[in-house]
Amino acid sequence: MAKCNRLISKSNANEPYRIGALAADDFIRSKYPTAKLLHPQDIETSGSRPGDFDMVYEVEEPPPGEVIIVEAKGGSSPLGSRKVGNMAYQQGTAEYATEITELMLQKGKGTTEWKAARSINKAMRKKRPIRYIHTQTAISDEGRVPSVNIKEFNVEFGTN
């Protein structure tokens, strides 16, 4: 949380995404010390963009390993949604995850989006666990991070 609080003091709490992302990264690294960040390249300088997951990690140890997808929210930012066909699907659903994975594959070979999407698809093929996590980072009026709420979405990948 210290990294988040330093960022808040630099940004005057106008950066809820980045604060949420840093708090989520702290959580992932505390729970999965061997986690390798696949996307984005740098959490501190990246921004939230439509058409990709906030963060994707690969954990190789212990075998068989797993992929962790994170939707990181800071402050009062809500989960987003995306129209797929004639329906709108919220972050945290299988339909949303499938659509975003496909969009990330289209970003171009060698990009962090493409690498993350390939890792997700490989995990599906090999039946490795894929965790889809939502983190909500509170930001106090004093510009501090008092809490981070973590929820794992109940999504089965590769079933659509």
DSSP file (Angstrom, degrees, kcal/mol; ACC not computed):
  #  RESIDUE AA STRUCTURE BP1 BP2  ACC     N-H-->O    O-->H-N    N-H-->O    O-->H-N    TCO  KAPPA ALPHA  PHI   PSI    X-CA   Y-CA   Z-CA
    1    1 A M     >        0   0    0      0, 0.0     4,-2.6     0, 0.0     5,-0.2   0.000 360.0 360.0 360.0 -22.3    0.0    0.0    0.0
    2    2 A A  H  >  +     0   0    0      1,-0.2     4,-2.2     2,-0.2     5,-0.2   0.897 360.0  52.6 -60.1 -40.0    2.9    2.4    0.5
    3    3 A K  H  > S+     0   0    0      1,-0.2     4,-1.9     2,-0.2    -1,-0.2   0.902 110.3  48.6 -62.2 -40.8    3.4    2.5   -3.3
    4    4 A C  H  > S+     0   0    0      1,-0.2     4,-2.5     2,-0.2    -2,-0.2   0.921 110.4  50.1 -64.0 -45.3   -0.2    3.5   -3.7
    5    5 A N  H  X S+     0   0    0     -4,-2.6     4,-2.0     1,-0.2    -2,-0.2   0.857 109.1  52.1 -65.2 -35.0   -0.1    6.2   -1.0
    6    6 A R  H  X S+     0   0    0     -4,-2.2     4,-1.5    -5,-0.2    -1,-0.2   0.920 110.3  48.9 -64.3 -42.5    3.1    7.7   -2.6
    7    7 A L  H  X S+     0   0    0     -4,-1.9     4,-2.3     1,-0.2     6,-0.2   0.905 108.4  53.6 -64.1 -41.4    1.2    7.8   -6.0
    8    8 A I  H  X>S+     0   0    0     -4,-2.5     4,-1.5     1,-0.2     5,-1.1   0.924 107.4  50.7 -59.2 -44.3   -1.8    9.5   -4.3
    9    9 A S  H  <5S+     0   0    0     -4,-2.0    -1,-0.2     1,-0.2    -2,-0.2   0.841 114.0  45.3 -65.6 -30.4    0.4   12.2   -2.8
   10   10 A K  H  <5S+     0   0    0     -4,-1.5    -1,-0.2     1,-0.2    -2,-0.2   0.826 121.0  37.3 -77.4 -31.8    1.9   12.9   -6.3
   11   11 A S  H ><5S-     0   0    0     -4,-2.3     3,-1.3    -5,-0.1    -2,-0.2   0.449  99.7-123.4-104.6  -0.8   -1.3   12.8   -8.2
   12   12 A N  T 3<5 -     0   0    0     -4,-1.5    -3,-0.2     1,-0.2    -4,-0.1   0.841  68.8 -68.1  58.6  33.7   -3.7   14.5   -5.7
   13   13 A A  T 3 <S+     0   0    0     -5,-1.1    -1,-0.2    -6,-0.2    -5,-0.1   0.713 107.4 122.7  60.7  24.5   -5.9   11.4   -5.9
   14   14 A N    <   +     0   0    0     -3,-1.3     3,-0.2     1,-0.2    -1,-0.1   0.288  58.6  71.1 -93.7  10.3   -6.9   12.1   -9.6
   15   15 A E     >  +     0   0    0      1,-0.1     4,-2.4     2,-0.1     5,-0.2  -0.486  49.5 155.2-123.8  61.5   -5.6    8.8  -10.7
   16   16 A P  H  > S+     0   0    0      0, 0.0     4,-2.6     0, 0.0     5,-0.2   0.869  74.9  53.0 -60.9 -36.3   -8.0    6.2   -9.4
   17   17 A Y  H  > S+     0   0    0      2,-0.2     4,-2.8     1,-0.2     5,-0.2   0.969 111.6  44.3 -61.7 -51.1   -7.2    3.6  -12.2
   18   18 A R  H  > S+     0   0    0      1,-0.2     4,-2.6     2,-0.2     5,-0.2   0.894 114.3  49.6 -62.8 -40.0   -3.4    3.7  -11.5
   19   19 A I  H  X S+     0   0    0     -4,-2.4     4,-2.2     2,-0.2    -1,-0.2   0.929 112.8  47.7 -63.2 -45.1   -3.9    3.6   -7.7
   20   20 A G  H  X S+     0   0    0     -4,-2.6     4,-2.3    -5,-0.2    53,-0.3   0.889 111.9  50.5 -61.7 -39.8   -6.3    0.6   -8.1
   21   21 A A  H  X S+     0   0    0     -4,-2.8     4,-2.6    51,-0.2    -2,-0.2   0.909 110.1  48.6 -66.8 -42.3   -3.8   -1.1  -10.4
   22   22 A L  H  X S+     0   0    0     -4,-2.6     4,-2.3     2,-0.2    -1,-0.2   0.901 112.3  48.7 -65.0 -39.9   -0.9   -0.6   -8.0
   23   23 A A  H  X S+     0   0    0     -4,-2.2     4,-2.1     2,-0.2    -2,-0.2   0.906 111.8  49.6 -65.7 -40.4   -2.9   -2.0   -5.1
   24   24 A A  H  X S+     0   0    0     -4,-2.3     4,-2.8     2,-0.2    -2,-0.2   0.911 110.0  50.9 -63.4 -42.1   -4.0   -5.0   -7.3
   25   25 A D  H  X S+     0   0    0     -4,-2.6     4,-2.7     1,-0.2     5,-0.2   0.911 108.3  52.1 -62.5 -42.4   -0.4   -5.6   -8.2
   26   26 A D  H  X S+     0   0    0     -4,-2.3     4,-1.6     1,-0.2    -1,-0.2   0.920 111.6  47.6 -58.0 -43.6    0.6   -5.5   -4.5
   27   27 A F  H  X S+     0   0    0     -4,-2.1     4,-2.2     2,-0.2     5,-0.3   0.949 112.6  47.4 -63.3 -49.5   -2.1   -8.1   -3.8
   28   28 A I  H  X S+     0   0    0     -4,-2.8     4,-3.2     1,-0.2     7,-0.2   0.929 113.0  48.5 -59.4 -46.2   -1.1  -10.4   -6.6
   29   29 A R  H  < S+     0   0    0     -4,-2.7    -1,-0.2     1,-0.2    -2,-0.2   0.797 111.3  50.6 -68.3 -27.2    2.6  -10.3   -5.8
   30   30 A S  H  < S+     0   0    0     -4,-1.6    -1,-0.2    -5,-0.2    -2,-0.2   0.861 119.6  35.9 -75.8 -34.5    1.9  -11.0   -2.1
   31   31 A K  H  < S+     0   0    0     -4,-2.2    -2,-0.2     1,-0.2    -3,-0.2   0.813 131.6  29.1 -85.9 -32.6   -0.3  -14.0   -2.9
   32   32 A Y    ><  +     0   0    0     -4,-3.2     3,-2.3    -5,-0.3    -1,-0.2  -0.736  66.6 179.5-129.5  80.7    1.7  -15.2   -5.9
   33   33 A P  T 3  S+     0   0    0      0, 0.0    -1,-0.1     0, 0.0    -4,-0.1   0.734  82.8  51.3 -59.5 -23.9    5.4  -14.2   -5.4
   34   34 A T  T 3  S+     0   0    0     27,-0.2    26,-0.4     2,-0.1    27,-0.1   0.345  79.5 134.1 -95.2   8.0    6.4  -15.9   -8.7
   35   35 A A    <   -     0   0    0     -3,-2.3     2,-0.5    -7,-0.2    24,-0.2  -0.324  44.2-151.5 -61.6 134.8    3.8  -14.1  -10.8
   36   36 A K  E     -A   58   0A   0     22,-2.8    22,-2.4    -2,-0.0     2,-0.5  -0.945  14.2-129.2-110.4 123.4    5.1  -12.6  -14.0
   37   37 A L  E     +A   57   0A   0     -2,-0.5    20,-0.2    20,-0.2    18,-0.0  -0.594  30.7 171.7 -73.1 119.4    3.3   -9.6  -15.4
   38   38 A L  E     +     0   0A   0     18,-2.9    78,-0.2    -2,-0.5    19,-0.2   0.788  57.0  60.0 -94.0 -36.2    2.4  -10.2  -19.1
   39   39 A H  E    S+A   56   0A   0     17,-1.7    17,-2.5    76,-0.1    -1,-0.4  -0.985  97.0  21.9-150.7 135.0    0.2   -7.1  -19.6
   40   40 A P  S    S-     0   0    0      0, 0.0     3,-0.2     0, 0.0    16,-0.1   0.645  72.3-136.1 -77.9 178.7    0.7   -4.2  -19.4
   41   41 A Q  S    S+     0   0    0      1,-0.3     2,-0.4    -2,-0.2    -4,-0.1   0.898  92.6  13.9 -66.3 -40.0    4.4   -3.7  -19.7
   42   42 A D    >>  -     0   0    0      1,-0.1     4,-1.4     2,-0.0     3,-0.6  -0.935  61.1-161.6-143.0 114.6    4.5   -1.2  -16.8
   43   43 A I  T 34 S+     0   0    0     -2,-0.4    -1,-0.1    -3,-0.2   -21,-0.1   0.871  90.7  57.5 -63.4 -38.4    1.7   -0.6  -14.4
   44   44 A E  T 34 S+     0   0    0      1,-0.2    -1,-0.2   -23,-0.1   -26,-0.1   0.776 117.9  30.7 -68.4 -25.3    2.9    2.8  -13.2
   45   45 A T  T <4 S+     0   0    0     -3,-0.6    -1,-0.2     2,-0.1    -2,-0.2   0.531 101.4  92.0-110.6  -7.5    2.8    4.3  -16.7
   46   46 A S     <  -     0   0    0     -4,-1.4     2,-0.3    -3,-0.1    -3,-0.0  -0.409  58.2-151.0 -84.8 163.9    0.0    2.4  -18.4
   47   47 A G        -     0   0    0     -2,-0.1     2,-0.4   -30,-0.0    -2,-0.1  -0.836  28.6 -90.7-125.9 167.5   -3.6    3.5  -18.5
   48   48 A S        -     0   0    0     -2,-0.3     6,-0.1     0, 0.0     5,-0.1  -0.647  47.2-176.0 -79.1 131.3   -6.9    1.7  -18.7
   49   49 A R    >   -     0   0    0     -2,-0.4     3,-1.0     3,-0.1     2,-0.1  -0.969  29.6-109.1-129.1 145.0   -8.0    1.2  -22.3
   50   50 A P  T 3  S+     0   0    0      0, 0.0     3,-0.1     0, 0.0    32,-0.0  -0.446 100.8  38.8 -65.7 144.7  -11.2   -0.3  -23.7
   51   51 A G  T 3  S+     0   0    0      1,-0.2     2,-0.3    -2,-0.1    31,-0.0   0.579 104.7  70.5  92.7   9.9  -10.6   -3.6  -25.3
   52   52 A D  S <  S-     0   0    0     -3,-1.0    -1,-0.2    51,-0.1     2,-0.2  -0.988  80.7-103.5-149.2 162.7   -8.1   -5.1  -22.9
   53   53 A F        -     0   0    0     -2,-0.3    18,-0.1     1,-0.1     3,-0.1  -0.513  33.1-122.1 -77.4 153.7   -7.9   -6.5  -19.4
   54   54 A D  S    S-     0   0    0     16,-0.6     2,-0.3     1,-0.2    17,-0.2   0.932  89.5  -3.7 -62.5 -45.1   -6.3   -4.2  -16.8
   55   55 A M  E     - B   0  70A   0     15,-1.7    15,-2.9     2,-0.0     2,-0.4  -0.998  57.5-167.0-149.7 146.7   -3.6   -6.8  -16.0
   56   56 A V  E     -AB  39  69A   0    -17,-2.5   -18,-2.9    -2,-0.3   -17,-1.7  -0.994  13.2-175.4-135.6 130.2   -2.7  -10.3  -16.9
   57   57 A Y  E     -AB  37  68A   0     11,-2.9    11,-2.4    -2,-0.4     2,-0.4  -0.879  15.0-147.9-121.3 152.9   -0.2  -12.4  -15.0
   58   58 A E  E     -AB  36  67A   0    -22,-2.4   -22,-2.8    -2,-0.3     2,-0.5  -0.990   8.6-167.2-119.7 132.3    1.3  -15.9  -15.5
   59   59 A V  E     + B   0  66A   0      7,-3.1     7,-2.7    -2,-0.4   -24,-0.1  -0.971  10.3 174.5-118.6 115.7    2.3  -18.0  -12.6
   60   60 A E        +     0   0    0     -2,-0.5    -1,-0.1   -26,-0.4   -25,-0.1   0.770  46.8  97.7 -92.8 -28.2    4.4  -21.1  -13.5
   61   61 A E  S    S+     0   0    0    -27,-0.1   -27,-0.2     1,-0.1    -1,-0.1  -0.929  74.1  32.8-114.7 136.2    5.2  -22.4  -10.0
   62   62 A P  S >  S-     0   0    0      0, 0.0     3,-1.7     0, 0.0    -1,-0.1   0.587 113.2 -85.5 -79.3 154.9    3.8  -24.6   -8.6
   63   63 A P  T 3  S+     0   0    0      0, 0.0    -2,-0.1     0, 0.0    -3,-0.1  -0.301 111.5  34.7 -58.5 146.1    2.9  -26.7  -11.7
   64   64 A P  T 3  S-     0   0    0      0, 0.0    -3,-0.1     0, 0.0    64,-0.1  -0.988  95.0-156.9 -86.9   5.1    0.7  -26.8  -13.6
   65   65 A G    <   -     0   0    0     -3,-1.7     2,-0.3    63,-0.0    -5,-0.2  -0.195   3.4-132.1  83.9 177.1    0.7  -23.0  -13.2
   66   66 A E  E     -B   59   0A   0     -7,-2.7    -7,-3.1    62,-0.1     2,-0.4  -0.982   5.9-120.6-161.3 165.7   -2.1  -20.6  -13.8
   67   67 A V  E     -Bc  58 130A   0     62,-2.2    64,-3.0    -2,-0.3     2,-0.5  -0.939  22.4-157.8-113.6 138.3   -3.1  -17.4  -15.5
   68   68 A I  E     -Bc  57 131A   0    -11,-2.4   -11,-2.9    -2,-0.4     2,-0.4  -0.973   4.0-166.9-121.4 121.7   -4.5  -14.5  -13.4
   69   69 A I  E     -Bc  56 132A   0     62,-3.5    64,-3.4    -2,-0.5     2,-0.4  -0.895  11.0-162.1-105.4 134.5   -6.6  -11.8  -15.1
   70   70 A V  E     -Bc  55 133A   0    -15,-2.9   -15,-1.7    -2,-0.4   -16,-0.6  -0.969  19.9-166.0-125.2 131.8   -7.3   -8.7  -13.0
   71   71 A E  E     - c   0 134A   0     62,-2.9    64,-2.4    -2,-0.4     2,-0.5  -0.964  25.6-163.5-106.4 109.5   -9.9   -5.9  -13.4
   72   72 A A  E     - c   0 135A   0     -2,-0.6     2,-0.4    62,-0.2   -51,-0.2  -0.841  10.0-177.4-104.3 125.7   -8.5   -3.2  -11.1
   73   73 A K  E     - c   0 136A   0     62,-2.7    64,-3.0    -2,-0.5     2,-0.4  -0.957   7.1-161.1-122.6 140.4  -10.7   -0.4   -9.9
   74   74 A G  E >   - c   0 137A   0     -2,-0.4     3,-1.7    62,-0.2    64,-0.2  -0.910  58.9 -14.4-119.3 149.0   -9.8    2.6   -7.8
   75   75 A G  T 3  S-     0   0    0     62,-2.6    -2,-0.1    -2,-0.4    65,-0.0  -0.419 127.2 -26.4  64.8-132.9  -12.0    4.9   -5.8
   76   76 A S  T 3  S+     0   0    0     -2,-0.1    -1,-0.2    62,-0.1    62,-0.1   0.200  91.5 142.6-101.2  15.6  -15.7    4.5   -6.8
   77   77 A S    <   -     0   0    0     -3,-1.7     2,-0.1     1,-0.1     3,-0.1  -0.355  41.0-144.0 -58.9 128.7  -15.0    3.3  -10.3
   78   78 A P        -     0   0    0      0, 0.0     2,-0.1     0, 0.0    -4,-0.1  -0.421  25.8 -85.4 -89.2 168.1  -17.5    0.7  -11.3
   79   79 A L        -     0   0    0     -2,-0.1     2,-0.1     1,-0.1    55,-0.0  -0.448  49.4-133.2 -65.1 146.1  -17.0   -2.4  -13.4
   80   80 A G        -     0   0    0     -2,-0.1    11,-2.9    -3,-0.1     2,-0.3  -0.347  14.1-147.0 -94.2 178.5  -17.4   -1.7  -17.1
   81   81 A S  E     -E   90   0B   0      9,-0.3     2,-0.3    -2,-0.1     9,-0.2  -0.922   2.5-152.8-141.7 168.3  -19.3   -3.5  -19.8
   82   82 A R  E     -E   89   0B   0      7,-2.4     7,-3.0    -2,-0.3     2,-0.5  -0.999  21.6-119.6-145.5 140.5  -19.0   -4.1  -23.5
   83   83 A K  E     -E   88   0B   0     -2,-0.3     2,-0.5     5,-0.3     5,-0.3  -0.703  27.7-177.7 -82.8 127.3  -21.5   -4.8  -26.3
   84   84 A V  E >   -E   87   0B   0      3,-3.5     3,-1.8    -2,-0.5     2,-0.4  -0.966  66.8 -41.6-125.4 111.2  -21.0   -8.2  -27.9
   85   85 A G  T 3  S-     0   0    0     -2,-0.5    -2,-0.0     1,-0.2     0, 0.0  -0.574 124.8 -26.3  66.4-127.4  -23.5   -8.6  -30.7
   86   86 A N  T 3  S+     0   0    0     -2,-0.4     2,-0.3    -3,-0.1    -1,-0.2   0.327 125.4  81.5 -98.9   6.3  -26.8   -7.2  -29.5
   87   87 A M  E <   -E   84   0B   0     -3,-1.8    -3,-3.5    -5,-0.0     2,-0.5  -0.855  68.7-137.7-116.7 147.8  -26.1   -7.8  -25.8
   88   88 A A  E     -E   83   0B   0     -2,-0.3     2,-0.4    -5,-0.3    -5,-0.3  -0.896  22.0-165.8-101.1 131.2  -24.0   -5.9  -23.2
   89   89 A Y  E     -E   82   0B   0     -7,-3.0    -7,-2.4    -2,-0.5     2,-0.2  -0.957  12.4-133.0-120.9 136.6  -21.8   -8.0  -21.0
   90   90 A Q  E >   -E   81   0B   0     -2,-0.4     3,-1.4    -9,-0.2     6,-0.4  -0.482  35.6 -88.6 -84.0 152.9  -20.2   -6.7  -17.8
   91   91 A Q  T 3  S+     0   0    0    -11,-2.9    -1,-0.1     1,-0.2     3,-0.1  -0.337 114.9  45.1 -52.6 139.5  -16.6   -7.3  -16.8
   92   92 A G  T 3  S+     0   0    0      1,-0.4     2,-0.3    -3,-0.1    -1,-0.2   0.411  88.4 109.7 100.4  -1.5  -16.4  -10.6  -14.9
   93   93 A T  S <> S-     0   0    0     -3,-1.4     4,-2.5     1,-0.1    -1,-0.4  -0.740  75.4-121.8-104.2 157.4  -18.6  -12.6  -17.3
   94   94 A A  H  > S+     0   0    0     -2,-0.3     4,-2.6     1,-0.2     5,-0.2   0.883 113.3  53.3 -61.8 -38.9  -17.4  -15.4  -19.7
   95   95 A E  H  > S+     0   0    0      2,-0.2     4,-2.2     1,-0.2    -1,-0.2   0.921 110.5  46.0 -64.2 -44.0  -18.8  -13.5  -22.7
   96   96 A Y  H  > S+     0   0    0     -6,-0.4     4,-2.6     2,-0.2     5,-0.2   0.940 113.6  49.1 -62.6 -47.5  -16.9  -10.3  -21.8
   97   97 A A  H  X S+     0   0    0     -4,-2.5     4,-2.4     1,-0.2    -2,-0.2   0.892 111.1  49.7 -61.8 -41.1  -13.6  -12.3  -21.1
   98   98 A T  H  X S+     0   0    0     -4,-2.6     4,-2.1     2,-0.2    -1,-0.2   0.930 112.5  47.4 -63.2 -45.9  -13.9  -14.1  -24.4
   99   99 A E  H  X S+     0   0    0     -4,-2.2     4,-2.4     1,-0.2    -2,-0.2   0.919 113.2  47.4 -62.4 -45.3  -14.5  -10.9  -26.4
  100  100 A I  H  X S+     0   0    0     -4,-2.6     4,-2.6     2,-0.2    -1,-0.2   0.899 109.7  53.2 -66.4 -40.1  -11.6   -9.1  -24.7
  101  101 A T  H  X S+     0   0    0     -4,-2.4     4,-1.7    -5,-0.2    -1,-0.2   0.924 110.8  47.6 -59.9 -43.5   -9.2  -12.0  -25.2
  102  102 A E  H  X S+     0   0    0     -4,-2.1     4,-1.1     1,-0.2    -2,-0.2   0.911 111.9  49.6 -64.1 -42.7  -10.1  -12.0  -28.9
  103  103 A L  H  < S+     0   0    0     -4,-2.4     3,-0.4     1,-0.2     4,-0.3   0.890 109.1  52.3 -63.5 -38.6   -9.6   -8.2  -29.2
  104  104 A M  H >< S+     0   0    0     -4,-2.6     3,-1.2     1,-0.2     4,-0.2   0.852 103.6  57.4 -67.5 -33.5   -6.2   -8.5  -27.4
  105  105 A L  H >< S+     0   0    0     -4,-1.7     3,-0.8     1,-0.2    -1,-0.2   0.825 102.2  56.9 -63.2 -30.3   -5.1  -11.2  -29.9
  106  106 A Q  T 3< S+     0   0    0     -4,-1.1    -1,-0.2    -3,-0.4    -2,-0.2   0.530  81.8  88.4 -79.0  -6.3   -5.8   -8.6  -32.7
  107  107 A K  T <  S-     0   0    0     -3,-1.2    -1,-0.2    -4,-0.3    -2,-0.1   0.685 104.1 -88.3 -70.0 -17.4   -3.4   -6.0  -31.2
  108  108 A G    X   -     0   0    0     -3,-0.8     3,-2.0    -4,-0.2     6,-0.4   0.024  45.1 -71.0 117.0 136.0   -0.4   -7.4  -33.1
  109  109 A K  T 3  S+     0   0    0      1,-0.3     3,-0.1     5,-0.1     4,-0.0  -0.262 117.2  23.9 -56.6 134.3    2.2  -10.1  -32.6
  110  110 A G  T 3  S+     0   0    0      1,-0.3    -1,-0.3     2,-0.1     2,-0.1   0.223  90.9 121.2  94.5 -15.2    4.7   -9.1  -29.9
  111  111 A T  S <> S-     0   0    0     -3,-2.0     4,-2.4     1,-0.1    -1,-0.3  -0.404  74.8-117.2 -76.0 159.9    2.5   -6.6  -28.0
  112  112 A T  H  > S+     0   0    0      1,-0.2     4,-2.3     2,-0.2     5,-0.2   0.861 116.8  55.6 -65.0 -33.1    1.8   -7.3  -24.4
  113  113 A E  H  > S+     0   0    0      2,-0.2     4,-2.6     1,-0.2    -1,-0.2   0.950 109.4  45.4 -61.3 -48.9   -1.9   -7.6  -25.3
  114  114 A W  H  > S+     0   0    0     -6,-0.4     4,-2.6     1,-0.2    -2,-0.2   0.918 113.0  50.0 -61.9 -45.7   -1.1  -10.4  -27.8
  115  115 A K  H  X S+     0   0    0     -4,-2.4     4,-2.0     1,-0.2    -1,-0.2   0.907 112.3  47.7 -61.3 -42.0    1.2  -12.2  -25.4
  116  116 A A  H  X S+     0   0    0     -4,-2.3     4,-2.2     2,-0.2    -2,-0.2   0.926 112.1  48.8 -65.6 -44.7   -1.4  -12.1  -22.6
  117  117 A A  H  X S+     0   0    0     -4,-2.6     4,-2.6     1,-0.2    -2,-0.2   0.896 110.5  51.4 -63.4 -39.9   -4.2  -13.3  -24.9
  118  118 A R  H  X S+     0   0    0     -4,-2.6     4,-2.6     1,-0.2    -1,-0.2   0.901 109.4  50.7 -62.4 -40.3   -2.0  -16.2  -26.2
  119  119 A S  H  X S+     0   0    0     -4,-2.0     4,-2.3     2,-0.2    -2,-0.2   0.895 110.5  49.2 -64.8 -40.3   -1.2  -17.2  -22.6
  120  120 A I  H  X S+     0   0    0     -4,-2.2     4,-2.1     2,-0.2    -2,-0.2   0.942 113.4  46.2 -62.8 -48.2   -4.9  -17.2  -21.8
  121  121 A N  H  X S+     0   0    0     -4,-2.6     4,-2.5     1,-0.2    -2,-0.2   0.889 111.8  51.3 -63.7 -39.6   -5.7  -19.3  -24.8
  122  122 A K  H  X S+     0   0    0     -4,-2.6     4,-2.5     1,-0.2    -1,-0.2   0.914 108.8  51.5 -63.3 -42.7   -2.8  -21.7  -24.1
  123  123 A A  H  <>S+     0   0    0     -4,-2.3     5,-2.6     1,-0.2     4,-0.4   0.893 109.7  50.2 -61.7 -39.6   -4.1  -22.1  -20.5
  124  124 A M  H ><5S+     0   0    0     -4,-2.1     3,-1.0     3,-0.2    -2,-0.2   0.943 111.6  47.7 -62.9 -46.8   -7.6  -23.0  -21.8
  125  125 A R  H 3<5S+     0   0    0     -4,-2.5    -2,-0.2     1,-0.2    -1,-0.2   0.894 116.8  42.4 -60.5 -40.8   -6.2  -25.6  -24.2
  126  126 A K  T 3<5S-     0   0    0     -4,-2.5    -1,-0.2    -5,-0.2    -2,-0.2   0.391 110.5-121.3 -89.2   3.8   -4.0  -27.2  -21.5
  127  127 A K  T < 5 +     0   0    0     -3,-1.0    -3,-0.2    -4,-0.4    -4,-0.1   0.823  56.5 157.9  59.4  33.1   -6.8  -27.0  -18.9
  128  128 A R      < -     0   0    0     -5,-2.6    -1,-0.2    -6,-0.2   -62,-0.1  -0.602  50.9 -89.9 -82.5 149.8   -4.6  -24.9  -16.6
  129  129 A P        -     0   0    0      0, 0.0   -62,-2.2     0, 0.0     2,-0.5  -0.308  38.0-165.2 -61.4 140.0   -6.4  -22.7  -14.0
  130  130 A I  E     -c   67   0A   0    -64,-0.2     2,-0.4    25,-0.1   -62,-0.2  -0.991   4.7-161.3-124.9 120.4   -7.4  -19.2  -15.1
  131  131 A R  E     -c   68   0A   0    -64,-3.0   -62,-3.5    -2,-0.5     2,-0.6  -0.871   3.6-161.5-103.9 135.2   -8.4  -16.9  -12.3
  132  132 A Y  E     -c   69   0A   0     21,-0.5    21,-2.9    -2,-0.4     2,-0.4  -0.958  19.6-174.1-119.1 111.3  -10.4  -13.7  -13.1
  133  133 A I  E     -cD  70 152A   0    -64,-3.4   -62,-2.9    -2,-0.6     2,-0.5  -0.839  19.5-157.2-117.9 141.8  -10.2  -11.3  -10.2
  134  134 A H  E     -cD  71 151A   0     17,-3.3    17,-2.4    -2,-0.4     2,-0.4  -0.975  12.2-169.6-114.4 125.2  -11.8   -7.9   -9.4
  135  135 A T  E     -cD  72 150A   0    -64,-2.4   -62,-2.7    -2,-0.5     2,-0.5  -0.956   5.0-167.2-114.6 136.2  -10.0   -5.6   -7.0
  136  136 A Q  E     -cD  73 149A   0     13,-2.5    13,-2.7    -2,-0.4     2,-0.6  -0.964   8.5-160.9-123.1 112.1  -11.7   -2.4   -5.7
  137  137 A T  E     -cD  74 148A   0    -64,-3.0   -62,-2.6    -2,-0.5    11,-0.2  -0.834   9.8-142.5-100.5 117.7   -9.3    0.0   -3.9
  138  138 A A        -     0   0    0      9,-2.2     2,-0.5    -2,-0.6     9,-0.4  -0.499   9.9-159.1 -73.3 144.7  -10.9    2.5   -1.6
  139  139 A I        -     0   0    0      6,-0.2     6,-0.2    -2,-0.2   -63,-0.0  -0.979  14.5-140.7-127.0 117.4   -9.3    6.0   -1.6
  140  140 A S    >   -     0   0    0      4,-3.3     3,-1.9    -2,-0.5     4,-0.0  -0.220  25.1-108.5 -74.8 165.2  -10.0    8.0    1.5
  141  141 A D  T 3  S+     0   0    0      1,-0.3    -1,-0.1     2,-0.1    -2,-0.0   0.770 121.8  59.5 -61.1 -26.0  -10.7   11.8    1.6
  142  142 A E  T 3  S-     0   0    0      2,-0.1    -1,-0.3     1,-0.0    -2,-0.1   0.450 123.8-106.1 -82.5  -0.3   -7.3   12.2    3.1
  143  143 A G  S <  S+     0   0    0     -3,-1.9     2,-0.3     1,-0.3    -2,-0.1   0.855  78.3 125.4  80.3  35.4   -5.7   10.6    0.0
  144  144 A R        -     0   0    0   -136,-0.1    -4,-3.3    -4,-0.0    -1,-0.3  -0.820  64.1-120.1-121.7 162.5   -4.9    7.2    1.6
  145  145 A V        +     0   0    0     -2,-0.3    -6,-0.2    -6,-0.2  -140,-0.1  -0.864  33.4 170.8-102.5  98.2   -5.7    3.6    0.7
  146  146 A P        -     0   0    0      0, 0.0     2,-0.3     0, 0.0    -1,-0.2   0.789  62.9  -0.6 -79.8 -26.5   -7.6    2.2    3.7
  147  147 A S        -     0   0    0     -9,-0.4    -9,-2.2     2,-0.0     2,-0.4  -0.998  48.6-150.4-160.4 156.8   -8.6   -1.1    2.1
  148  148 A V  E     -D  137   0A   0     -2,-0.3     2,-0.5   -11,-0.2   -11,-0.2  -0.987  18.4-153.2-130.9 121.9   -8.6   -3.2   -1.0
  149  149 A N  E     -D  136   0A   0    -13,-2.7   -13,-2.5    -2,-0.4     2,-0.4  -0.826  10.9-161.1 -97.1 133.3  -11.5   -5.6   -1.6
  150  150 A I  E     +D  135   0A   0     -2,-0.5     2,-0.4   -15,-0.2   -15,-0.2  -0.941  12.7 173.7-118.1 132.5  -10.8   -8.7   -3.7
  151  151 A K  E     -D  134   0A   0    -17,-2.4   -17,-3.3    -2,-0.4     2,-0.6  -0.999  21.9-144.1-137.1 134.2  -13.4  -10.8   -5.4
  152  152 A E  E     -D  133   0A   0     -2,-0.4   -19,-0.2   -19,-0.2     2,-0.1  -0.874  23.1-130.9 -97.2 125.5  -12.8  -13.7   -7.8
  153  153 A F        -     0   0    0    -21,-2.9     2,-1.2    -2,-0.6   -21,-0.5  -0.436  14.4-126.0 -69.5 147.1  -15.4  -13.9  -10.6
  154  154 A N        +     0   0    0    -62,-0.1     2,-0.4    -2,-0.1   -60,-0.2  -0.718  54.9 147.7 -95.0  83.6  -16.9  -17.3  -11.1
  155  155 A V        -     0   0    0     -2,-1.2     2,-0.7   -25,-0.2   -25,-0.1  -0.971  40.4-150.8-125.3 131.3  -16.1  -17.7  -14.8
  156  156 A E    >   -     0   0    0     -2,-0.4     3,-0.8     2,-0.0     2,-0.2  -0.905  23.9-141.6 -99.4 118.1  -15.4  -20.9  -16.8
  157  157 A F  T 3  S+     0   0    0     -2,-0.7   -63,-0.0     1,-0.2   -27,-0.0  -0.523  77.6  22.8 -81.1 144.5  -13.1  -20.1  -19.6
  158  158 A G  T 3  S+     0   0    0     -2,-0.2    -1,-0.2   -64,-0.2   -64,-0.0   0.638  88.1 108.3  81.4  14.6  -13.5  -21.7  -23.0
  159  159 A T    <         0   0    0     -3,-0.8    -2,-0.1     1,-0.2    -1,-0.0   0.496 360.0 360.0-101.3  -4.4  -17.2  -22.6  -22.5
  160  160 A N              0   0    0     -4,-0.1    -1,-0.2   -66,-0.1    -3,-0.1   0.459 360.0 360.0 -88.8 360.0  -18.6  -20.1  -25.0
